[in-house]
Amino acid sequence: MHLTGSRVAAVAAATVLSLAAVLGPAFAQAPEQKAPEQKAPEQAAPPQPAPQPQSPPGQAGDPARAERKTRADQTVEAGRTLRGPAAAAECVWLGERVVGLLWRDDLDTAFRHLELYDRFGCPGGHVQTTFRCVVRQGNIDPKATETLNARVHACWLDPEFVPAPPAAAAAAPAAPPQGTNPR
């Protein structure tokens, strides 16, 4: 096979493009990514206090275990309260995450979770009614003990959920009418 000028140029261009595709990500890394340098002894950090003895995993003091237990309890509660695919553990977990992400305006992540939610065969209408329930209740008071996750879970179990009025507002006596009283 005889190489002409145009064929040589085409082969060279193809080689450069393939090298750029392979080596491009390596050159895209920041040049500042170096191994951390060791400090001189006089610059060494002050000694850290001895770590507190932790309870072994599986005991009541383990926050990760408590969170898993809470999540498991919520999933069981959803299974008892709801019927159909909305009660499935994967639908509860993904659906509540989608609603929470929508509330926080993280739409890109919410839609990625929603694709998984749909792929598991979970009912899209339940996400819609749950989000409507969360939005209908207004902003969460930063001083209130209620969290977004608790509100989303309550709305997931019952999309018609209406929270009880705060105890302080319910216990406050009615103010007497202002103005002159007729005699």
Backbone as JSON Lines, residues from 0, in Angstrom:
{"i":0,"aa":"M","n":[0.85,-1.16,0.0],"ca":[0.0,0.0,0.0],"c":[0.9,1.23,0.0]}
{"i":1,"aa":"H","n":[0.59,2.11,-0.87],"ca":[1.39,3.31,-1.06],"c":[0.72,4.47,-0.33]}
{"i":2,"aa":"L","n":[1.47,5.15,0.54],"ca":[0.91,6.26,1.31],"c":[1.14,7.57,0.58]}
{"i":3,"aa":"T","n":[0.05,8.28,0.37],"ca":[0.14,9.6,-0.23],"c":[0.11,10.63,0.88]}
{"i":4,"aa":"G","n":[0.3,11.88,0.52],"ca":[0.32,12.97,1.49],"c":[-0.98,13.08,2.27]}
{"i":5,"aa":"S","n":[-2.11,12.9,1.6],"ca":[-3.4,13.03,2.29],"c":[-3.63,11.86,3.23]}
{"i":6,"aa":"R","n":[-3.18,10.66,2.86],"ca":[-3.33,9.5,3.74],"c":[-2.44,9.65,4.97]}
{"i":7,"aa":"V","n":[-1.24,10.15,4.8],"ca":[-0.34,10.36,5.93],"c":[-0.96,11.38,6.88]}
{"i":8,"aa":"A","n":[-1.53,12.43,6.35],"ca":[-2.17,13.45,7.18],"c":[-3.35,12.86,7.93]}
{"i":9,"aa":"A","n":[-4.15,12.01,7.28],"ca":[-5.31,11.4,7.92],"c":[-4.87,10.46,9.03]}
{"i":10,"aa":"V","n":[-3.82,9.66,8.79],"ca":[-3.32,8.75,9.82],"c":[-2.76,9.54,11.0]}
{"i":11,"aa":"A","n":[-2.04,10.61,10.72],"ca":[-1.48,11.44,11.78],"c":[-2.59,12.09,12.6]}
{"i":12,"aa":"A","n":[-3.62,12.59,11.93],"ca":[-4.73,13.22,12.64],"c":[-5.46,12.2,13.51]}
{"i":13,"aa":"A","n":[-5.67,10.99,13.0],"ca":[-6.34,9.96,13.77],"c":[-5.51,9.57,14.99]}
{"i":14,"aa":"T","n":[-4.2,9.51,14.82],"ca":[-3.32,9.18,15.94],"c":[-3.36,10.26,17.01]}
{"i":15,"aa":"V","n":[-3.31,11.52,16.6],"ca":[-3.35,12.62,17.56],"c":[-4.68,12.63,18.3]}
{"i":16,"aa":"L","n":[-5.79,12.42,17.59],"ca":[-7.1,12.42,18.24],"c":[-7.22,11.27,19.24]}
{"i":17,"aa":"S","n":[-6.74,10.09,18.87],"ca":[-6.84,8.96,19.79],"c":[-5.95,9.17,21.02]}
{"i":18,"aa":"L","n":[-4.77,9.75,20.83],"ca":[-3.91,10.05,21.98],"c":[-4.55,11.12,22.87]}
{"i":19,"aa":"A","n":[-5.18,12.11,22.27],"ca":[-5.84,13.15,23.05],"c":[-6.99,12.57,23.86]}
{"i":20,"aa":"A","n":[-7.72,11.62,23.26],"ca":[-8.85,11.01,23.97],"c":[-8.36,10.17,25.14]}
{"i":21,"aa":"V","n":[-7.23,9.49,24.96],"ca":[-6.71,8.63,26.01],"c":[-6.0,9.44,27.1]}
{"i":22,"aa":"L","n":[-5.2,10.4,26.71],"ca":[-4.39,11.15,27.66],"c":[-5.07,12.41,28.18]}
{"i":23,"aa":"G","n":[-6.15,12.84,27.56],"ca":[-6.83,14.07,27.96],"c":[-7.23,14.09,29.43]}
{"i":24,"aa":"P","n":[-7.89,13.03,29.94],"ca":[-8.26,13.06,31.35],"c":[-7.06,13.14,32.3]}
{"i":25,"aa":"A","n":[-5.93,12.56,31.9],"ca":[-4.75,12.62,32.76],"c":[-4.22,14.04,32.87]}
{"i":26,"aa":"F","n":[-4.27,14.8,31.78],"ca":[-3.8,16.18,31.81],"c":[-4.83,17.12,32.42]}
{"i":27,"aa":"A","n":[-6.08,16.68,32.52],"ca":[-7.13,17.53,33.07],"c":[-7.07,17.62,34.59]}
{"i":28,"aa":"Q","n":[-6.31,16.73,35.22],"ca":[-6.21,16.77,36.67],"c":[-5.43,18.01,37.1]}
{"i":29,"aa":"A","n":[-5.78,18.49,38.26],"ca":[-5.12,19.69,38.78],"c":[-3.66,19.36,39.11]}
{"i":30,"aa":"P","n":[-2.74,20.26,38.8],"ca":[-1.34,19.99,39.08],"c":[-1.01,20.04,40.56]}
{"i":31,"aa":"E","n":[-1.91,20.55,41.39],"ca":[-1.67,20.68,42.82],"c":[-1.93,19.39,43.58]}
{"i":32,"aa":"Q","n":[-2.28,18.31,42.9],"ca":[-2.6,17.07,43.59],"c":[-1.31,16.32,43.89]}
{"i":33,"aa":"K","n":[-0.64,16.71,44.96],"ca":[0.6,16.08,45.39],"c":[0.35,15.39,46.71]}
{"i":34,"aa":"A","n":[1.22,14.47,47.01],"ca":[1.13,13.8,48.3],"c":[1.41,14.82,49.4]}
{"i":35,"aa":"P","n":[0.71,14.75,50.51],"ca":[0.95,15.72,51.58],"c":[2.38,15.59,52.1]}
{"i":36,"aa":"E","n":[3.01,16.73,52.29],"ca":[4.38,16.74,52.78],"c":[4.37,16.55,54.29]}
{"i":37,"aa":"Q","n":[5.39,15.88,54.76],"ca":[5.48,15.68,56.2],"c":[6.01,16.95,56.85]}
{"i":38,"aa":"K","n":[5.46,17.28,58.0],"ca":[5.88,18.48,58.71],"c":[7.17,18.21,59.46]}
{"i":39,"aa":"A","n":[7.92,19.25,59.64],"ca":[9.12,19.14,60.46],"c":[8.69,18.93,61.9]}
{"i":40,"aa":"P","n":[9.53,18.33,62.74],"ca":[9.13,18.05,64.12],"c":[8.68,19.29,64.88]}
{"i":41,"aa":"E","n":[9.3,20.47,64.63],"ca":[8.89,21.66,65.36],"c":[7.53,22.17,64.9]}
{"i":42,"aa":"Q","n":[7.07,21.74,63.7],"ca":[5.77,22.18,63.19],"c":[4.69,21.13,63.45]}
{"i":43,"aa":"A","n":[5.03,20.09,64.13],"ca":[4.07,19.0,64.35],"c":[2.88,19.52,65.15]}
{"i":44,"aa":"A","n":[1.74,18.94,64.88],"ca":[0.51,19.34,65.57],"c":[0.61,18.94,67.03]}
{"i":45,"aa":"P","n":[-0.08,19.68,67.91],"ca":[-0.06,19.32,69.33],"c":[-0.71,17.94,69.5]}
{"i":46,"aa":"P","n":[-0.32,17.22,70.53],"ca":[-0.87,15.88,70.71],"c":[-2.38,15.95,70.95]}
{"i":47,"aa":"Q","n":[-3.07,15.01,70.36],"ca":[-4.52,14.93,70.49],"c":[-4.86,14.2,71.78]}
{"i":48,"aa":"P","n":[-5.98,14.57,72.42],"ca":[-6.38,13.85,73.63],"c":[-6.74,12.41,73.26]}
{"i":49,"aa":"A","n":[-6.6,11.55,74.24],"ca":[-6.92,10.14,74.01],"c":[-8.39,10.01,73.66]}
{"i":50,"aa":"P","n":[-8.71,9.18,72.67],"ca":[-10.12,9.03,72.29],"c":[-10.92,8.39,73.42]}
{"i":51,"aa":"Q","n":[-12.16,8.83,73.51],"ca":[-13.06,8.28,74.52],"c":[-13.37,6.83,74.16]}
{"i":52,"aa":"P","n":[-13.46,5.96,75.13],"ca":[-13.82,4.58,74.8],"c":[-15.24,4.55,74.26]}
{"i":53,"aa":"Q","n":[-15.38,3.89,73.13],"ca":[-16.69,3.81,72.49],"c":[-17.33,2.48,72.84]}
{"i":54,"aa":"S","n":[-18.66,2.5,72.86],"ca":[-19.34,1.25,73.1],"c":[-19.19,0.38,71.86]}
{"i":55,"aa":"P","n":[-19.07,-0.91,72.03],"ca":[-18.92,-1.78,70.87],"c":[-20.13,-1.68,69.97]}
{"i":56,"aa":"P","n":[-19.94,-1.89,68.65],"ca":[-21.08,-1.84,67.74],"c":[-22.14,-2.83,68.2]}
{"i":57,"aa":"G","n":[-23.38,-2.4,68.05],"ca":[-24.47,-3.28,68.43],"c":[-25.08,-2.91,69.77]}
{"i":58,"aa":"Q","n":[-24.44,-2.0,70.52],"ca":[-25.03,-1.6,71.78],"c":[-25.89,-0.36,71.57]}
{"i":59,"aa":"A","n":[-26.62,0.04,72.58],"ca":[-27.59,1.13,72.45],"c":[-26.93,2.45,72.1]}
{"i":60,"aa":"G","n":[-25.68,2.66,72.42],"ca":[-25.02,3.93,72.17],"c":[-24.58,4.12,70.73]}
{"i":61,"aa":"D","n":[-24.74,3.14,69.88],"ca":[-24.29,3.2,68.5],"c":[-25.31,3.97,67.66]}
{"i":62,"aa":"P","n":[-24.99,5.22,67.21],"ca":[-25.97,6.01,66.47],"c":[-26.32,5.4,65.12]}
{"i":63,"aa":"A","n":[-25.37,4.73,64.47],"ca":[-25.67,4.12,63.17],"c":[-26.7,3.01,63.34]}
{"i":64,"aa":"R","n":[-26.57,2.25,64.42],"ca":[-27.52,1.17,64.65],"c":[-28.9,1.75,64.97]}
{"i":65,"aa":"A","n":[-28.93,2.81,65.74],"ca":[-30.2,3.44,66.08],"c":[-30.88,3.97,64.82]}
{"i":66,"aa":"E","n":[-30.09,4.54,63.92],"ca":[-30.67,5.06,62.67],"c":[-31.21,3.92,61.81]}
{"i":67,"aa":"R","n":[-30.47,2.8,61.74],"ca":[-30.95,1.65,60.97],"c":[-32.24,1.11,61.57]}
{"i":68,"aa":"K","n":[-32.3,1.06,62.91],"ca":[-33.5,0.56,63.57],"c":[-34.68,1.49,63.3]}
{"i":69,"aa":"T","n":[-34.44,2.79,63.35],"ca":[-35.5,3.75,63.06],"c":[-35.99,3.58,61.63]}
{"i":70,"aa":"R","n":[-35.06,3.46,60.68],"ca":[-35.44,3.29,59.28],"c":[-36.22,2.0,59.09]}
{"i":71,"aa":"A","n":[-35.79,0.93,59.76],"ca":[-36.5,-0.35,59.66],"c":[-37.9,-0.22,60.25]}
{"i":72,"aa":"D","n":[-38.02,0.47,61.39],"ca":[-39.33,0.67,62.0],"c":[-40.25,1.47,61.08]}
{"i":73,"aa":"Q","n":[-39.7,2.49,60.42],"ca":[-40.52,3.29,59.5],"c":[-40.97,2.46,58.31]}
{"i":74,"aa":"T","n":[-40.12,1.58,57.82],"ca":[-40.48,0.74,56.68],"c":[-41.57,-0.25,57.08]}
{"i":75,"aa":"V","n":[-41.45,-0.84,58.26],"ca":[-42.48,-1.76,58.75],"c":[-43.79,-1.02,58.94]}
{"i":76,"aa":"E","n":[-43.71,0.19,59.49],"ca":[-44.92,1.0,59.69],"c":[-45.6,1.3,58.35]}
{"i":77,"aa":"A","n":[-44.8,1.62,57.34],"ca":[-45.37,1.89,56.01],"c":[-46.01,0.63,55.45]}
{"i":78,"aa":"G","n":[-45.41,-0.53,55.69],"ca":[-45.99,-1.79,55.21],"c":[-47.33,-2.09,55.87]}
{"i":79,"aa":"R","n":[-47.48,-1.7,57.15],"ca":[-48.75,-1.93,57.83],"c":[-49.81,-0.92,57.42]}
{"i":80,"aa":"T","n":[-49.39,0.32,57.16],"ca":[-50.34,1.4,56.9],"c":[-50.8,1.42,55.45]}
{"i":81,"aa":"L","n":[-49.87,1.23,54.52],"ca":[-50.18,1.35,53.1],"c":[-50.43,0.0,52.47]}
{"i":82,"aa":"R","n":[-51.05,0.02,51.32],"ca":[-51.26,-1.18,50.53],"c":[-50.68,-0.94,49.15]}
{"i":83,"aa":"G","n":[-50.29,-2.0,48.49],"ca":[-49.78,-1.88,47.13],"c":[-48.29,-1.6,47.1]}
{"i":84,"aa":"P","n":[-47.79,-1.22,45.93],"ca":[-46.35,-1.03,45.77],"c":[-45.79,0.14,46.57]}
{"i":85,"aa":"A","n":[-46.6,1.1,46.95],"ca":[-46.1,2.24,47.74],"c":[-45.61,1.79,49.11]}
{"i":86,"aa":"A","n":[-46.01,0.59,49.55],"ca":[-45.6,0.07,50.85],"c":[-44.3,-0.71,50.77]}
{"i":87,"aa":"A","n":[-43.81,-1.01,49.57],"ca":[-42.56,-1.76,49.42],"c":[-41.4,-0.94,49.97]}
{"i":88,"aa":"A","n":[-40.46,-1.61,50.59],"ca":[-39.34,-0.91,51.26],"c":[-38.58,-0.02,50.29]}
{"i":89,"aa":"E","n":[-38.31,-0.51,49.08],"ca":[-37.56,0.31,48.13],"c":[-38.37,1.52,47.67]}
{"i":90,"aa":"C","n":[-39.69,1.37,47.57],"ca":[-40.53,2.5,47.17],"c":[-40.6,3.54,48.29]}
{"i":91,"aa":"V","n":[-40.69,3.08,49.53],"ca":[-40.72,4.01,50.67],"c":[-39.42,4.79,50.72]}
{"i":92,"aa":"W","n":[-38.3,4.08,50.65],"ca":[-37.0,4.75,50.78],"c":[-36.76,5.73,49.64]}
{"i":93,"aa":"L","n":[-36.92,5.27,48.41],"ca":[-36.67,6.16,47.26],"c":[-37.69,7.29,47.2]}
{"i":94,"aa":"G","n":[-38.96,6.97,47.44],"ca":[-40.0,7.99,47.37],"c":[-39.81,9.1,48.38]}
{"i":95,"aa":"E","n":[-39.48,8.74,49.62],"ca":[-39.25,9.77,50.63],"c":[-38.03,10.61,50.29]}
{"i":96,"aa":"R","n":[-37.0,9.99,49.72],"ca":[-35.82,10.76,49.31],"c":[-36.16,11.72,48.19]}
{"i":97,"aa":"V","n":[-36.97,11.27,47.22],"ca":[-37.36,12.14,46.1],"c":[-38.1,13.36,46.63]}
{"i":98,"aa":"V","n":[-39.06,13.14,47.53],"ca":[-39.84,14.26,48.07],"c":[-38.94,15.22,48.85]}
{"i":99,"aa":"G","n":[-38.03,14.69,49.66],"ca":[-37.11,15.55,50.41],"c":[-36.21,16.36,49.49]}
{"i":100,"aa":"L","n":[-35.72,15.74,48.42],"ca":[-34.86,16.45,47.47],"c":[-35.65,17.52,46.71]}
{"i":101,"aa":"L","n":[-36.9,17.21,46.37],"ca":[-37.73,18.22,45.71],"c":[-37.94,19.42,46.63]}
{"i":102,"aa":"W","n":[-38.17,19.15,47.92],"ca":[-38.38,20.24,48.89],"c":[-37.16,21.14,48.97]}
{"i":103,"aa":"R","n":[-35.96,20.51,48.91],"ca":[-34.72,21.28,49.01],"c":[-34.28,21.87,47.67]}
{"i":104,"aa":"D","n":[-35.1,21.75,46.65],"ca":[-34.83,22.28,45.31],"c":[-33.64,21.62,44.64]}
{"i":105,"aa":"D","n":[-33.34,20.38,44.97],"ca":[-32.28,19.62,44.3],"c":[-32.95,18.76,43.23]}
{"i":106,"aa":"L","n":[-33.37,19.43,42.15],"ca":[-34.19,18.76,41.15],"c":[-33.41,17.71,40.36]}
{"i":107,"aa":"D","n":[-32.15,17.97,40.05],"ca":[-31.37,17.0,39.27],"c":[-31.28,15.67,40.01]}
{"i":108,"aa":"T","n":[-30.91,15.72,41.27],"ca":[-30.8,14.5,42.06],"c":[-32.17,13.87,42.26]}
{"i":109,"aa":"A","n":[-33.19,14.68,42.46],"ca":[-34.54,14.15,42.65],"c":[-35.0,13.39,41.41]}
{"i":110,"aa":"F","n":[-34.72,13.93,40.23],"ca":[-35.15,13.24,39.01],"c":[-34.37,11.96,38.78]}
{"i":111,"aa":"R","n":[-33.09,11.93,39.17],"ca":[-32.33,10.68,39.06],"c":[-32.92,9.62,39.99]}
{"i":112,"aa":"H","n":[-33.29,10.03,41.21],"ca":[-33.92,9.09,42.13],"c":[-35.29,8.67,41.61]}
{"i":113,"aa":"L","n":[-36.0,9.6,40.98],"ca":[-37.32,9.29,40.45],"c":[-37.25,8.26,39.33]}
{"i":114,"aa":"E","n":[-36.17,8.3,38.53],"ca":[-36.0,7.28,37.5],"c":[-35.84,5.9,38.13]}
{"i":115,"aa":"L","n":[-35.07,5.81,39.21],"ca":[-34.94,4.53,39.92],"c":[-36.28,4.12,40.52]}
{"i":116,"aa":"Y","n":[-36.98,5.08,41.09],"ca":[-38.29,4.83,41.7],"c":[-39.23,4.22,40.66]}
{"i":117,"aa":"D","n":[-39.25,4.79,39.47],"ca":[-40.09,4.26,38.4],"c":[-39.62,2.89,37.95]}
{"i":118,"aa":"R","n":[-38.31,2.69,37.91],"ca":[-37.77,1.41,37.46],"c":[-38.17,0.27,38.39]}
{"i":119,"aa":"F","n":[-38.33,0.57,39.69],"ca":[-38.77,-0.45,40.64],"c":[-40.27,-0.69,40.56]}
{"i":120,"aa":"G","n":[-40.98,0.03,39.72],"ca":[-42.42,-0.15,39.58],"c":[-43.21,0.52,40.68]}
{"i":121,"aa":"C","n":[-42.66,1.54,41.27],"ca":[-43.33,2.25,42.35],"c":[-44.31,3.28,41.77]}
{"i":122,"aa":"P","n":[-45.4,3.56,42.47],"ca":[-46.43,4.46,41.93],"c":[-46.01,5.93,41.96]}
{"i":123,"aa":"G","n":[-45.92,6.54,40.79],"ca":[-45.52,7.94,40.69],"c":[-46.52,8.88,41.33]}
{"i":124,"aa":"G","n":[-47.78,8.53,41.32],"ca":[-48.81,9.38,41.91],"c":[-48.63,9.55,43.41]}
{"i":125,"aa":"H","n":[-48.03,8.55,44.06],"ca":[-47.84,8.66,45.51],"c":[-46.79,9.71,45.84]}
{"i":126,"aa":"V","n":[-45.76,9.83,45.01],"ca":[-44.76,10.89,45.21],"c":[-45.43,12.25,45.06]}
{"i":127,"aa":"Q","n":[-46.3,12.36,44.07],"ca":[-46.97,13.63,43.81],"c":[-47.86,14.03,44.99]}
{"i":128,"aa":"T","n":[-48.66,13.1,45.5],"ca":[-49.55,13.45,46.61],"c":[-48.77,13.7,47.9]}
{"i":129,"aa":"T","n":[-47.66,12.98,48.09],"ca":[-46.84,13.21,49.27],"c":[-46.2,14.59,49.22]}
{"i":130,"aa":"F","n":[-45.67,14.96,48.05],"ca":[-45.06,16.28,47.92],"c":[-46.11,17.37,48.11]}
{"i":131,"aa":"R","n":[-47.31,17.15,47.6],"ca":[-48.39,18.12,47.79],"c":[-48.69,18.29,49.28]}
{"i":132,"aa":"C","n":[-48.7,17.18,50.02],"ca":[-48.95,17.22,51.47],"c":[-47.87,18.02,52.18]}
{"i":133,"aa":"V","n":[-46.6,17.8,51.82],"ca":[-45.48,18.5,52.46],"c":[-45.56,19.99,52.16]}
{"i":134,"aa":"V","n":[-45.83,20.34,50.91],"ca":[-45.88,21.75,50.51],"c":[-47.07,22.46,51.14]}
{"i":135,"aa":"R","n":[-48.19,21.78,51.23],"ca":[-49.41,22.37,51.78],"c":[-49.22,22.81,53.23]}
{"i":136,"aa":"Q","n":[-48.3,22.18,53.94],"ca":[-48.08,22.51,55.35],"c":[-47.17,23.71,55.55]}
{"i":137,"aa":"G","n":[-46.57,24.21,54.49],"ca":[-45.73,25.4,54.6],"c":[-44.33,25.09,55.08]}
{"i":138,"aa":"N","n":[-43.57,26.16,55.31],"ca":[-42.18,26.01,55.74],"c":[-42.11,25.4,57.13]}
{"i":139,"aa":"I","n":[-41.0,24.73,57.37],"ca":[-40.77,24.13,58.69],"c":[-40.15,25.19,59.58]}
{"i":140,"aa":"D","n":[-40.75,25.37,60.75],"ca":[-40.24,26.35,61.72],"c":[-38.91,25.85,62.26]}
{"i":141,"aa":"P","n":[-37.85,26.66,62.16],"ca":[-36.54,26.2,62.65],"c":[-36.53,25.91,64.14]}
{"i":142,"aa":"K","n":[-37.45,26.51,64.9],"ca":[-37.51,26.28,66.34],"c":[-38.31,25.03,66.68]}
{"i":143,"aa":"A","n":[-39.08,24.52,65.73],"ca":[-39.91,23.35,65.99],"c":[-39.04,22.09,66.02]}
{"i":144,"aa":"T","n":[-39.53,21.09,66.71],"ca":[-38.78,19.84,66.8],"c":[-38.98,18.97,65.56]}
{"i":145,"aa":"E","n":[-39.99,19.29,64.77],"ca":[-40.27,18.49,63.58],"c":[-39.15,18.68,62.56]}
{"i":146,"aa":"T","n":[-38.77,17.6,61.93],"ca":[-37.76,17.68,60.88],"c":[-38.43,17.43,59.54]}
{"i":147,"aa":"L","n":[-37.73,17.77,58.49],"ca":[-38.25,17.52,57.15],"c":[-38.5,16.03,56.94]}
{"i":148,"aa":"N","n":[-37.57,15.19,57.38],"ca":[-37.74,13.75,57.18],"c":[-38.97,13.22,57.9]}
{"i":149,"aa":"A","n":[-39.24,13.73,59.1],"ca":[-40.42,13.3,59.84],"c":[-41.69,13.73,59.12]}
{"i":150,"aa":"R","n":[-41.7,14.94,58.59],"ca":[-42.87,15.42,57.86],"c":[-43.09,14.62,56.59]}
{"i":151,"aa":"V","n":[-42.01,14.35,55.86],"ca":[-42.13,13.57,54.62],"c":[-42.65,12.18,54.94]}
{"i":152,"aa":"H","n":[-42.14,11.56,56.0],"ca":[-42.59,10.21,56.35],"c":[-44.07,10.21,56.75]}
{"i":153,"aa":"A","n":[-44.48,11.2,57.52],"ca":[-45.89,11.29,57.92],"c":[-46.78,11.48,56.69]}
{"i":154,"aa":"C","n":[-46.34,12.31,55.75],"ca":[-47.12,12.52,54.54],"c":[-47.09,11.29,53.63]}
{"i":155,"aa":"W","n":[-46.0,10.52,53.67],"ca":[-45.92,9.31,52.85],"c":[-46.96,8.3,53.34]}
{"i":156,"aa":"L","n":[-47.08,8.19,54.67],"ca":[-48.04,7.25,55.23],"c":[-49.47,7.71,55.01]}
{"i":157,"aa":"D","n":[-49.71,9.02,55.09],"ca":[-51.06,9.56,54.92],"c":[-50.96,10.89,54.18]}
{"i":158,"aa":"P","n":[-51.16,10.88,52.84],"ca":[-51.04,12.13,52.08],"c":[-52.05,13.21,52.48]}
{"i":159,"aa":"E","n":[-53.06,12.85,53.25],"ca":[-54.02,13.85,53.73],"c":[-53.65,14.32,55.14]}
{"i":160,"aa":"F","n":[-52.43,14.02,55.58],"ca":[-51.96,14.34,56.92],"c":[-52.03,15.84,57.18]}
{"i":161,"aa":"V","n":[-52.59,16.19,58.33],"ca":[-52.61,17.58,58.79],"c":[-52.01,17.57,60.18]}
{"i":162,"aa":"P","n":[-50.9,18.29,60.38],"ca":[-50.26,18.26,61.7],"c":[-51.12,18.96,62.74]}
{"i":163,"aa":"A","n":[-50.95,18.53,63.98],"ca":[-51.65,19.18,65.08],"c":[-51.06,20.58,65.27]}
{"i":164,"aa":"P","n":[-51.89,21.54,65.66],"ca":[-51.34,22.89,65.88],"c":[-50.33,22.84,67.01]}
{"i":165,"aa":"P","n":[-49.35,23.74,66.99],"ca":[-48.35,23.77,68.06],"c":[-49.01,23.94,69.41]}
{"i":166,"aa":"A","n":[-48.46,23.3,70.43],"ca":[-49.05,23.33,71.78],"c":[-49.08,24.74,72.34]}
{"i":167,"aa":"A","n":[-48.09,25.56,72.05],"ca":[-48.04,26.92,72.59],"c":[-49.2,27.76,72.06]}
{"i":168,"aa":"A","n":[-49.53,27.59,70.8],"ca":[-50.63,28.37,70.22],"c":[-51.97,27.87,70.73]}
{"i":169,"aa":"A","n":[-52.1,26.56,70.96],"ca":[-53.35,26.01,71.44],"c":[-53.59,26.37,72.91]}
{"i":170,"aa":"A","n":[-52.52,26.5,73.7],"ca":[-52.66,26.76,75.12],"c":[-52.81,28.25,75.43]}
{"i":171,"aa":"A","n":[-52.51,29.12,74.49],"ca":[-52.58,30.56,74.74],"c":[-54.04,30.98,74.9]}
{"i":172,"aa":"P","n":[-54.34,31.75,75.95],"ca":[-55.72,32.2,76.14],"c":[-56.08,33.24,75.08]}
{"i":173,"aa":"A","n":[-57.35,33.33,74.82],"ca":[-57.83,34.31,73.84],"c":[-57.66,35.71,74.42]}
{"i":174,"aa":"A","n":[-57.21,36.63,73.62],"ca":[-57.0,38.01,74.07],"c":[-58.36,38.69,74.21]}
{"i":175,"aa":"P","n":[-58.55,39.48,75.26],"ca":[-59.83,40.19,75.41],"c":[-59.97,41.23,74.3]}
{"i":176,"aa":"P","n":[-61.19,41.52,73.89],"ca":[-61.38,42.5,72.82],"c":[-60.88,43.87,73.26]}
{"i":177,"aa":"Q","n":[-60.31,44.59,72.34],"ca":[-59.78,45.92,72.61],"c":[-60.87,46.96,72.37]}
{"i":178,"aa":"G","n":[-60.74,48.09,73.01],"ca":[-61.7,49.18,72.8],"c":[-62.57,49.41,74.01]}
{"i":179,"aa":"T","n":[-63.57,50.26,73.84],"ca":[-64.48,50.57,74.95],"c":[-65.56,49.52,75.05]}
{"i":180,"aa":"N","n":[-65.91,49.22,76.27],"ca":[-66.97,48.26,76.51],"c":[-68.29,49.0,76.71]}
{"i":181,"aa":"P","n":[-69.35,48.58,76.07],"ca":[-70.65,49.22,76.31],"c":[-71.16,48.88,77.7]}
{"i":182,"aa":"R","n":[-71.78,49.87,78.38],"ca":[-72.28,49.64,79.73],"c":[-73.73,49.8,79.78]}
